[in-house]
Amino acid sequence: MGDLYPLLMQPAFDPRPWGTKDLSPIYPNYRFTENIGESWLTGDDCRVANGPLSGRSLANLTEQFGRQLIGEAPADASRFPLLLKFLFPNEKLSVQVHPDDETARAVGEPWGKTECWYVVDAQPGSQIALGLKRGVTLAQLENAIEQQTAEDVLNWINVYPGEMIYVAGGTVHTLGSGSIIVETQQQSATTYRLYDYGRPRELHLERGLAAVKEKVSSGKTIRPAPQELNSNYHERLISAPYFVVEKFSTNETQDLQTTLREDNRSSVQILVAVEGCAAVEVAGSPPTTFSKGDAVVIPASIGGFRVRPQWSVQFLKASVPGRILPEPEVEGIAD
């Protein structure tokens, strides 16, 4: 394990015009004077908040520790593999698209940006747009952007707390207002804005339209019926080519590993608390306490670790699969 230990990350709050000053559902002790759209937890520039490595960025630590930190599963040993963040849309995001790997590499990017959204909370009527309506062509999308009617050709769906949504690279999408999302994605900041409701921000029409796919494998993941909210349970929310995300809701101690049994290859583990509080315990290190809104990065070289709830906790655990996984089974995009 060397000098590594469970790393409590300092949230990096990112102002966005579609955000909100009130992040109290997740961060009740913070006050903001500008609209915050995102809280970045494991970006390259996100910094450690605890222990001897306090103040160091994930990019810096990945450069120093390599696979001791990120594990055997990620393809690129030089880059922290996953970016997790909270999203707080108070207005609609821009209509946008992220490239898949092939499209990104064609313009000099190392990889694309496939992501997933876990819905922490959603007010009644909350919606997202995911892909184009069935039968809509790229030419029709381009025309709708020119006519400022891009929203009309998108596939809008209602979202509810506890759902997981897969957003494959190449999917046109946007978030409506009223939800709180935990996003897990490839470590990439490549976003092409196609339409932004007249906001004075740059659009990226040439590259964006080149990245759009008319048919995509995006949608709500199909999972077993949820268990009672107050029971102790663990479920896999999504298994996908770039990430695996699980959810734990428990008041009992959880003994976990950085190597998944079915994969037999190690991966960094990222824990994000969405309710309650817990301590991460590792032999030879002080406990690392994390609560709602916090993320803890578990270096792959640690092996076994324990999550001990302080009363009760709900947390997500994200990792990189150690084998090639297919895209997840989803509810297809409807008419």
C-alpha positions as CSV (number, residue, x, y, z in Angstrom):
1,M,0.0,0.0,0.0
2,G,3.0,2.3,0.6
3,D,1.9,5.9,1.4
4,L,-1.6,5.5,0.2
5,Y,-4.7,5.5,2.4
6,P,-8.5,6.2,1.9
7,L,-8.6,9.7,0.4
8,L,-11.4,12.1,1.4
9,M,-11.9,14.5,-1.5
10,Q,-12.7,18.2,-1.2
11,P,-15.7,19.0,-3.4
12,A,-15.0,21.5,-6.1
13,F,-18.1,23.7,-6.8
14,D,-18.5,24.8,-10.4
15,P,-20.7,27.8,-11.2
16,R,-23.2,27.3,-14.0
17,P,-26.0,29.6,-15.3
18,W,-28.5,26.7,-14.9
19,G,-27.5,25.9,-11.3
20,T,-28.7,27.1,-7.9
21,K,-27.5,28.9,-4.8
22,D,-29.3,26.4,-2.6
23,L,-27.4,23.1,-2.4
24,S,-28.7,22.4,1.1
25,P,-30.3,19.0,0.2
26,I,-26.7,17.7,-0.2
27,Y,-24.5,20.4,1.4
28,P,-26.5,22.0,4.2
29,N,-23.4,23.7,5.7
30,Y,-22.3,25.5,2.6
31,R,-23.5,29.0,1.5
32,F,-23.2,30.3,-2.1
33,T,-23.5,33.7,-3.7
34,E,-23.6,32.5,-7.3
35,N,-25.5,29.6,-9.0
36,I,-23.6,26.3,-8.6
37,G,-24.4,23.6,-11.2
38,E,-21.9,20.9,-10.3
39,S,-19.9,19.6,-7.4
40,W,-16.8,17.8,-8.8
41,L,-15.6,15.0,-6.6
42,T,-12.9,13.1,-8.5
43,G,-11.8,15.4,-11.4
44,D,-8.1,15.6,-12.3
45,D,-7.8,18.8,-10.3
46,C,-9.8,17.7,-7.3
47,R,-7.8,17.7,-4.1
48,V,-7.4,15.5,-1.1
49,A,-8.8,16.8,2.2
50,N,-7.3,14.5,4.7
51,G,-4.0,13.0,5.9
52,P,-0.4,13.5,4.7
53,L,-1.5,13.9,1.0
54,S,-3.9,16.7,1.9
55,G,-3.9,19.3,-0.9
56,R,-2.6,17.0,-3.6
57,S,-4.6,16.7,-6.8
58,L,-5.8,13.3,-8.2
59,A,-3.8,14.0,-11.4
60,N,-0.6,14.5,-9.3
61,L,-1.2,11.4,-7.2
62,T,-1.9,9.3,-10.3
63,E,1.3,10.5,-11.9
64,Q,3.2,9.5,-8.7
65,F,1.5,6.2,-7.7
66,G,0.1,5.0,-11.1
67,R,-1.5,1.5,-10.7
68,Q,-1.1,1.5,-6.9
69,L,-3.8,4.2,-6.9
70,I,-6.0,3.3,-9.9
71,G,-5.4,-0.5,-10.2
72,E,-5.0,-3.0,-13.0
73,A,-8.4,-2.6,-14.6
74,P,-8.1,0.9,-16.1
75,A,-6.6,0.9,-19.6
76,D,-4.5,4.0,-19.1
77,A,-2.1,4.0,-16.1
78,S,-1.4,7.7,-16.4
79,R,-4.9,9.1,-15.9
80,F,-7.4,8.8,-13.0
81,P,-10.2,6.9,-14.8
82,L,-13.5,8.1,-13.5
83,L,-15.0,11.5,-12.8
84,L,-17.9,11.6,-10.3
85,K,-19.9,14.7,-9.5
86,F,-23.2,16.0,-8.2
87,L,-25.4,17.9,-10.6
88,F,-28.0,20.5,-9.4
89,P,-30.1,21.7,-12.4
90,N,-32.4,24.6,-11.5
91,E,-32.9,25.4,-15.2
92,K,-32.4,23.3,-18.3
93,L,-28.9,22.4,-19.3
94,S,-27.8,23.1,-22.8
95,V,-28.7,20.5,-25.4
96,Q,-25.4,18.8,-25.8
97,V,-23.5,15.7,-26.9
98,H,-20.3,14.0,-25.8
99,P,-18.3,12.0,-28.3
100,D,-17.7,8.3,-28.1
101,D,-14.1,7.0,-28.1
102,E,-13.8,6.7,-31.8
103,T,-15.1,10.2,-32.5
104,A,-13.0,11.7,-29.7
105,R,-9.8,10.1,-30.9
106,A,-10.4,11.4,-34.5
107,V,-10.1,14.9,-33.1
108,G,-7.1,14.2,-30.9
109,E,-8.8,13.4,-27.6
110,P,-7.6,10.4,-25.7
111,W,-11.1,8.9,-25.2
112,G,-14.7,9.9,-25.3
113,K,-17.3,10.5,-22.6
114,T,-19.9,7.9,-21.8
115,E,-21.7,8.5,-18.5
116,C,-24.5,7.5,-16.2
117,W,-26.8,9.4,-13.9
118,Y,-28.1,8.2,-10.6
119,V,-31.2,10.2,-9.6
120,V,-30.7,11.1,-5.9
121,D,-33.9,13.2,-5.8
122,A,-36.4,14.5,-8.2
123,Q,-39.4,16.8,-7.8
124,P,-42.7,15.7,-9.4
125,G,-42.6,16.2,-13.1
126,S,-38.8,16.3,-13.4
127,Q,-37.6,15.3,-16.9
128,I,-34.5,14.7,-18.9
129,A,-34.1,14.5,-22.7
130,L,-32.3,11.4,-23.9
131,G,-31.6,11.0,-27.5
132,L,-33.7,12.0,-30.5
133,K,-37.3,11.1,-31.0
134,R,-37.7,7.9,-33.1
135,G,-37.3,8.7,-36.7
136,V,-35.6,12.1,-36.3
137,T,-32.5,12.4,-38.5
138,L,-29.3,14.3,-38.0
139,A,-30.5,16.7,-40.8
140,Q,-33.7,17.4,-38.9
141,L,-31.8,18.0,-35.7
142,E,-29.6,20.5,-37.5
143,N,-32.6,22.3,-38.9
144,A,-34.3,22.4,-35.5
145,I,-31.2,24.0,-34.0
146,E,-31.3,26.6,-36.7
147,Q,-35.0,27.2,-36.1
148,Q,-34.5,27.3,-32.3
149,T,-36.8,24.3,-31.8
150,A,-34.2,21.7,-30.8
151,E,-36.2,20.7,-27.7
152,D,-39.1,19.5,-29.9
153,V,-37.0,16.7,-31.6
154,L,-35.7,15.3,-28.3
155,N,-37.0,12.3,-26.4
156,W,-38.2,13.7,-23.1
157,I,-38.8,11.2,-20.2
158,N,-39.8,11.6,-16.6
159,V,-37.3,10.6,-13.9
160,Y,-37.8,9.4,-10.3
161,P,-35.5,9.0,-7.3
162,G,-33.5,5.8,-7.3
163,E,-33.3,5.4,-11.1
164,M,-30.1,4.9,-13.0
165,I,-29.8,6.2,-16.6
166,Y,-27.1,5.2,-19.1
167,V,-25.9,7.9,-21.5
168,A,-23.7,6.4,-24.2
169,G,-21.3,8.7,-26.1
170,G,-23.0,10.2,-29.1
171,T,-26.4,10.7,-27.3
172,V,-28.0,14.1,-27.6
173,H,-29.2,15.0,-24.1
174,T,-30.1,17.6,-21.6
175,L,-31.4,17.7,-18.0
176,G,-34.5,19.6,-17.0
177,S,-34.9,21.3,-13.6
178,G,-35.9,19.8,-10.3
179,S,-33.6,16.8,-9.9
180,I,-30.3,16.0,-8.1
181,I,-28.0,13.7,-10.0
182,V,-24.8,11.8,-9.2
183,E,-22.9,11.5,-12.5
184,T,-20.3,8.8,-13.1
185,Q,-18.3,9.3,-16.4
186,Q,-15.1,8.6,-18.2
187,Q,-12.6,11.2,-17.1
188,S,-13.2,13.7,-19.8
189,A,-14.5,17.3,-20.0
190,T,-15.4,17.1,-23.7
191,T,-18.9,18.6,-24.2
192,Y,-20.3,19.9,-27.4
193,R,-23.1,22.4,-26.9
194,L,-25.7,22.3,-29.7
195,Y,-28.4,24.6,-28.4
196,D,-28.4,26.9,-25.3
197,Y,-31.8,28.8,-25.2
198,G,-30.1,32.1,-26.2
199,R,-27.5,32.1,-23.3
200,P,-24.3,33.9,-24.3
201,R,-22.2,30.8,-24.4
202,E,-20.2,29.2,-27.2
203,L,-21.8,26.5,-29.3
204,H,-19.9,23.7,-31.0
205,L,-22.1,22.8,-33.9
206,E,-19.5,21.3,-36.3
207,R,-17.9,18.9,-33.9
208,G,-21.2,18.4,-32.0
209,L,-23.2,17.3,-35.0
210,A,-20.3,15.1,-36.2
211,A,-20.5,13.3,-32.8
212,V,-24.3,12.8,-32.7
213,K,-25.6,9.3,-33.3
214,E,-29.2,8.9,-34.5
215,K,-29.6,5.5,-32.7
216,V,-28.0,4.9,-29.3
217,S,-28.1,2.4,-26.5
218,S,-29.0,4.9,-23.8
219,G,-31.9,4.6,-21.4
220,K,-33.0,3.7,-17.9
221,T,-31.3,0.6,-16.6
222,I,-33.5,-2.4,-16.1
223,R,-33.1,-3.7,-12.5
224,P,-35.0,-5.9,-10.1
225,A,-37.7,-4.1,-8.1
226,P,-36.3,-2.0,-5.3
227,Q,-36.3,-3.3,-1.8
228,E,-37.7,-1.4,1.2
229,L,-35.8,1.8,1.7
230,N,-35.1,1.2,5.4
231,S,-33.8,-2.4,4.9
232,N,-30.1,-3.3,4.6
233,Y,-29.5,-3.9,0.9
234,H,-26.9,-3.8,-1.8
235,E,-27.6,-3.7,-5.5
236,R,-25.7,-3.2,-8.7
237,L,-27.2,-0.2,-10.4
238,I,-25.2,-0.5,-13.6
239,S,-22.5,-2.6,-15.3
240,A,-21.1,-1.0,-18.4
241,P,-17.9,-1.0,-20.5
242,Y,-16.3,1.9,-18.5
243,F,-17.8,1.7,-15.0
244,V,-19.7,-0.4,-12.5
245,V,-21.8,1.5,-10.0
246,E,-23.3,-0.2,-6.9
247,K,-25.5,1.2,-4.1
248,F,-25.4,0.3,-0.4
249,S,-28.1,1.2,2.1
250,T,-27.2,-0.1,5.5
251,N,-26.7,0.2,9.2
252,E,-24.3,-2.7,9.3
253,T,-20.6,-2.9,8.7
254,Q,-19.6,-3.7,5.1
255,D,-16.3,-5.6,4.3
256,L,-15.3,-4.7,0.8
257,Q,-12.4,-5.3,-1.6
258,T,-10.7,-3.4,-4.4
259,T,-10.6,-6.6,-6.5
260,L,-13.9,-7.9,-7.6
261,R,-14.3,-11.7,-7.5
262,E,-15.7,-12.1,-11.0
263,D,-13.0,-9.8,-12.6
264,N,-9.9,-10.8,-10.6
265,R,-8.3,-7.5,-11.4
266,S,-8.0,-4.6,-9.0
267,S,-9.6,-1.1,-9.4
268,V,-9.7,2.1,-7.5
269,Q,-13.1,2.3,-5.7
270,I,-14.9,5.6,-5.3
271,L,-17.5,5.9,-2.5
272,V,-20.1,8.7,-2.6
273,A,-22.4,9.2,0.3
274,V,-26.0,10.2,-0.7
275,E,-27.5,10.0,2.8
276,G,-26.1,9.5,6.3
277,C,-22.5,9.1,7.5
278,A,-19.9,6.3,7.8
279,A,-16.2,5.7,8.5
280,V,-13.9,3.9,6.1
281,E,-11.5,1.7,8.1
282,V,-8.2,0.3,6.8
283,A,-5.5,-1.5,8.8
284,G,-2.7,0.9,9.7
285,S,-4.6,4.1,8.9
286,P,-6.9,6.4,11.0
287,P,-10.6,6.0,10.1
288,T,-11.8,8.3,7.2
289,T,-15.3,9.7,8.0
290,F,-17.5,10.7,5.1
291,S,-21.1,12.0,5.0
292,K,-23.7,13.1,2.5
293,G,-22.0,14.9,-0.4
294,D,-18.5,13.5,0.3
295,A,-16.4,11.2,-1.8
296,V,-13.7,8.8,-0.6
297,V,-11.2,7.4,-3.1
298,I,-10.0,3.9,-2.1
299,P,-6.6,3.2,-3.7
300,A,-6.5,-0.2,-5.5
301,S,-3.4,-1.3,-3.6
302,I,-5.3,-1.2,-0.2
303,G,-7.1,-4.5,-1.0
304,G,-9.6,-5.0,1.9
305,F,-11.4,-2.1,3.5
306,R,-14.4,-1.7,5.8
307,V,-17.3,0.8,5.8
308,R,-18.7,1.2,9.2
309,P,-22.0,3.2,9.3
310,Q,-22.5,5.8,12.0
311,W,-26.1,4.9,12.6
312,S,-26.9,4.4,8.9
313,V,-25.6,5.3,5.5
314,Q,-26.5,5.2,1.8
315,F,-23.6,5.3,-0.6
316,L,-22.6,4.6,-4.2
317,K,-19.5,2.7,-5.0
318,A,-18.0,3.2,-8.5
319,S,-15.2,1.2,-10.0
320,V,-13.7,0.2,-13.4
321,P,-14.6,-3.3,-14.6
322,G,-11.7,-5.7,-14.9
323,R,-13.1,-7.3,-18.0
324,I,-14.9,-6.2,-21.2
325,L,-18.5,-5.7,-20.4
326,P,-21.4,-5.1,-22.8
327,E,-23.5,-2.1,-22.6
328,P,-26.2,-2.4,-20.0
329,E,-29.8,-3.6,-20.6
330,V,-32.0,-0.5,-20.7
331,E,-35.5,0.6,-21.4
332,G,-35.2,1.7,-25.0
333,I,-35.9,5.2,-26.1
334,A,-39.6,5.5,-26.9
335,D,-41.5,7.4,-29.6
